[in-house]
């Protein structure tokens, strides 16, 4: 069973993604954080197979948190979820060390494809 951490500043979104992950059998959510700083604290004790990361959050954004986390744990797999209103390009997400990125508006099948690819060691970036 894949161990997953969800990092997003919106509780309702985290709860929804958690239900989707666990109901569809994608994995088990072992931790949640509402910002990058809280995530980095969690990462000291939890060993996830995958992190689902938001970009825009208070205190520390997702790209900065991803960059720090991947430098400390080079094998860490991070899927960045982004919104159309966020001005960030895929190159910035790759430079931060993410394994993939999809839009928050993507459906369940797209999320599953991203999970499978990333957990198999592939990169998965969609515009």
C-alpha positions, 0 to 999 in steps of 0.5 A, a space after each residue: 500500500 502506497 503511503 501518501 502525504 497531502 499538503 494543501 491549505 484547504 481542509 475540504 480539499 485535503 479531506 476530498 483527496 484523502 477520500 478519493 485516494 483511500 476509496 479508490 485504493 490508490 494508497 493510504 494517507 499517512 499525514 496531512 499538512 496545511 503549508 510547506 513548513 508543517 510538511 517539512 516537520 512531518 517529513 522528519 518522522 514520516 516516510 511517504 511513497 508520494 506527496 501531493 503538493 499544493 503550490 500557493 500556501 501560507 508560510 511556505 509555498 509548495 515549490 519551496 517546500 518541494 525543493 527543500 524536501 527533495 534535497 534532503 530525500 532525493 528519492 521523494 516523489 512529489 505530485 504538484 497540483 495546480 490551478 489555472 489562476 496560479 502563474 507558475 510554469 512547468 519548468 519551475 515545478 521541475 526545477 523544484 524537483 517534483 516528479 509530476 504536475 497536473 491541474 486541480 481540475 483533472 479528474 479521477 482517471 488523470 490523478 490515477 494515471 499520474 500516481 501510477 506513472 510517478 510511483 513507477 519512477 516516471 515523470 508525469 507533467 500535464 499542461 
